């Protein structure tokens, strides 16, 4: 620790976790000026600016290793305390009160959150009394949140381990190309030809979502520039397809019900896009993190390819 | 226009709309250095930095009025062109090709997107050949995107008109307090008492979501500090409730199916939270914006209180 104050580190974690000095003050039950003083004291001790005073507050590059350290200390301290106080088994979920309960910050991409990820969280033994702090982010950008210490684990498309993290392959989320039956007939009268794919409107989640473009490149053999609707919400994305605004790629778990009910057709049952997903987590000897990793692996084994 | 170059303004709109110089170059089919030159030329003409070179790129305060102007010019120009080229009716949806089609950037909160908002978009006449650029944001923060010109209209909780905008009341989204049956019995053996509300774990969408806390204050008569799970995804939020991670407030449109199927119980059928929603849009004599406003009002009249 080399003289770093644990309270100051916890305050740093609270500022970035809550996104503001005000939120940190509320969480820690201290005044906002106490929060400011602690951060300034920590910055003076390290000789670096640690927090970008943006909305939300983020760690500076110099702040990132300290934030990760702070998160790890908080986790280990809570677990040691919980062990010292004796097993919680038999205590219903959260009844042990506000002060206890380990906060577990994790990130996952929108489609994992909408399909297989929450059942993984629900597999955790209730006696761990975990409080989840879930973040949603694109599978290609979750690594940033791991690196800056905002989360301790996450579902990511990045297979290279983030510094200080361990990585495991979870399997692939399979996407199927869906459209509502009537527009599918209008847009693709001769199937998914290059000409039809260049003209048919396509739903894309947001500007970082490349799944539709990967499908187009795989089928047409080159990039095309069709008209795009951006719809960055998993339920709205499927609804836009069902209502005929465009076609798009949907995780097979969500596609099944729409196809079975005749609300959508699979444009290419023999074509799909597999997005490999990885679980990255801090290298830390923590029972909570170990239990979460086991639960995520088990749920992924059921749901992914 | 006082000498401002329309191509430069369009480029500004593309940089902020796509979030990057690279994305703007792709959209406009020019090189990235052409994009940079245009932005620098516009900044020189105005004498102000207009774009914050962040990820994503945003307008500076000086850039905001120019961005709004650019968006309005693009919209009016496209509509005039469409009119000059003759009615598109009879042309199926987007077959008119890549260059045409009016891009309509709108924002809505996550629960509106997951319930009533996409059907509003689908009500727009197909011959308008609109391409939607939907953003998702908290209902208390959509005003920022209107102000900085990123979107031309949005669903917001803010009733005070944003500068340059017109505002209409849409109705209220009604939220109901749900929990899975078994945990509901454990957490609330004597109903939603203050003691039970202080101890039962609650699902909250993110740190800006105050709906659960409003319900608690209304029922308990004061603020409480229960254990919180943050789950910022509409389908994951409902799934977390169904799987017994906590209780939470769900839009009545989504609550109905879970209650009818016995997966959840309504903790307080005579209590609910109504969140009034407003439609804010640029003051602009645009047929597309008028049609969208009419479609949103009609869908809201069906779905909201």
Interface residues (C-beta under 8 A of the other chain):
Chain A: X18 X19 X23 X92 X93 X94 X95 X97 X98 X101 X110 X113 X114 X117 X118 X119 X121 X122 X131 X132 X133 X134 X135 X136 X183 X186 X199 X200 X201 X207 X225 X226 X227 X228 X229 X230 X231 X232 X233 X234 X235 X236 X239 X240 X243 X244 X245
Chain B: X18 X19 X23 X56 X92 X93 X94 X95 X97 X98 X101 X110 X113 X114 X117 X118 X119 X121 X122 X131 X132 X133 X134 X135 X136 X183 X186 X198 X199 X200 X201 X207 X225 X226 X227 X228 X229 X230 X231 X232 X233 X234 X235 X236 X239 X240 X243 X244 X245
